[in-house]
Amino acid sequence: MEPAATPTRDQISARIQDALVEFGADSEKLQPEATLEELDIDSLDLFELGQILNQEFSIDVDPQDFVDVTTLGQAQDAMLKQVK
């Protein structure tokens, strides 16, 4: 069995966006400058998203990375910084 290929930043960003839509966010509002409040995304959604990224891409997301996060772009950056 071959090891899984390292996911690209684009693949991870696409999965983040897909998950947020699954959580109920309006796909047309998913812009980097959109606030998490505008998207109705809370800390539990971010935690669940971290779990999804861990399961699908073996990315360890630390909840502390989201302490000062207020926008979608900041949240994505926090998750993507874990990609080697």
C-alpha positions as a Markdown table, in Angstrom:
| # | Residue | x | y | z |
|---|---|---|---|---|
| 1 | Met | 0.0 | 0.0 | 0.0 |
| 2 | Glu | 1.4 | 3.4 | -1.1 |
| 3 | Pro | 1.5 | 6.2 | 1.4 |
| 4 | Ala | -1.1 | 8.9 | 0.8 |
| 5 | Ala | 0.1 | 11.9 | -1.2 |
| 6 | Thr | 0.5 | 15.1 | 0.7 |
| 7 | Pro | -2.6 | 17.2 | 0.1 |
| 8 | Thr | -2.2 | 20.5 | -1.6 |
| 9 | Arg | -3.2 | 23.8 | 0.0 |
| 10 | Asp | -5.9 | 24.1 | -2.7 |
| 11 | Gln | -7.3 | 20.7 | -1.8 |
| 12 | Ile | -7.5 | 21.5 | 1.8 |
| 13 | Ser | -9.0 | 25.0 | 1.2 |
| 14 | Ala | -11.7 | 23.4 | -1.0 |
| 15 | Arg | -12.4 | 20.8 | 1.8 |
| 16 | Ile | -12.7 | 23.6 | 4.4 |
| 17 | Gln | -15.2 | 25.5 | 2.1 |
| 18 | Asp | -17.2 | 22.3 | 1.5 |
| 19 | Ala | -17.3 | 21.6 | 5.2 |
| 20 | Leu | -18.5 | 25.1 | 6.1 |
| 21 | Val | -21.3 | 24.7 | 3.5 |
| 22 | Glu | -22.2 | 21.4 | 5.1 |
| 23 | Phe | -22.4 | 23.3 | 8.5 |
| 24 | Gly | -24.9 | 25.7 | 6.9 |
| 25 | Ala | -22.8 | 28.6 | 5.7 |
| 26 | Asp | -23.9 | 30.3 | 2.5 |
| 27 | Ser | -21.4 | 29.3 | -0.2 |
| 28 | Glu | -21.7 | 32.7 | -1.8 |
| 29 | Lys | -20.5 | 34.4 | 1.4 |
| 30 | Leu | -17.4 | 32.3 | 1.7 |
| 31 | Gln | -14.9 | 35.0 | 1.1 |
| 32 | Pro | -11.6 | 35.4 | 3.1 |
| 33 | Glu | -12.8 | 38.7 | 4.6 |
| 34 | Ala | -16.1 | 37.3 | 5.7 |
| 35 | Thr | -16.3 | 37.2 | 9.5 |
| 36 | Leu | -17.1 | 33.9 | 11.2 |
| 37 | Glu | -20.0 | 35.6 | 12.8 |
| 38 | Glu | -21.4 | 36.6 | 9.4 |
| 39 | Leu | -21.1 | 33.0 | 8.3 |
| 40 | Asp | -22.7 | 31.7 | 11.5 |
| 41 | Ile | -19.6 | 29.6 | 12.3 |
| 42 | Asp | -18.7 | 29.1 | 15.9 |
| 43 | Ser | -15.9 | 27.5 | 17.9 |
| 44 | Leu | -17.6 | 24.1 | 17.8 |
| 45 | Asp | -17.8 | 24.3 | 14.0 |
| 46 | Leu | -14.1 | 25.1 | 13.9 |
| 47 | Phe | -13.3 | 22.2 | 16.2 |
| 48 | Glu | -15.3 | 19.9 | 14.0 |
| 49 | Leu | -13.6 | 21.2 | 11.0 |
| 50 | Gly | -10.3 | 20.5 | 12.6 |
| 51 | Gln | -11.4 | 16.9 | 13.2 |
| 52 | Ile | -12.4 | 16.5 | 9.6 |
| 53 | Leu | -9.0 | 17.8 | 8.4 |
| 54 | Asn | -7.3 | 15.4 | 10.9 |
| 55 | Gln | -9.2 | 12.4 | 9.6 |
| 56 | Glu | -9.0 | 13.2 | 5.9 |
| 57 | Phe | -5.5 | 14.8 | 5.7 |
| 58 | Ser | -3.8 | 13.9 | 9.0 |
| 59 | Ile | -3.5 | 17.6 | 9.8 |
| 60 | Asp | -3.3 | 18.3 | 13.5 |
| 61 | Val | -5.1 | 21.6 | 14.2 |
| 62 | Asp | -4.7 | 23.1 | 17.7 |
| 63 | Pro | -7.8 | 24.9 | 19.0 |
| 64 | Gln | -5.5 | 27.5 | 20.5 |
| 65 | Asp | -4.7 | 28.6 | 16.9 |
| 66 | Phe | -8.2 | 30.0 | 16.7 |
| 67 | Val | -8.2 | 32.2 | 19.8 |
| 68 | Asp | -7.9 | 35.5 | 17.9 |
| 69 | Val | -9.4 | 34.4 | 14.6 |
| 70 | Thr | -12.4 | 36.5 | 13.4 |
| 71 | Thr | -12.5 | 35.9 | 9.6 |
| 72 | Leu | -12.6 | 33.0 | 7.2 |
| 73 | Gly | -9.2 | 33.9 | 5.8 |
| 74 | Gln | -7.6 | 33.8 | 9.2 |
| 75 | Ala | -9.3 | 30.5 | 10.0 |
| 76 | Gln | -8.0 | 29.0 | 6.8 |
| 77 | Asp | -4.5 | 30.3 | 7.4 |
| 78 | Ala | -4.5 | 28.8 | 10.9 |
| 79 | Met | -5.4 | 25.4 | 9.5 |
| 80 | Leu | -3.1 | 25.6 | 6.4 |
| 81 | Lys | -0.1 | 26.5 | 8.5 |
| 82 | Gln | -0.1 | 22.9 | 9.7 |
| 83 | Val | 0.5 | 21.7 | 6.2 |
| 84 | Lys | 4.1 | 20.7 | 5.7 |
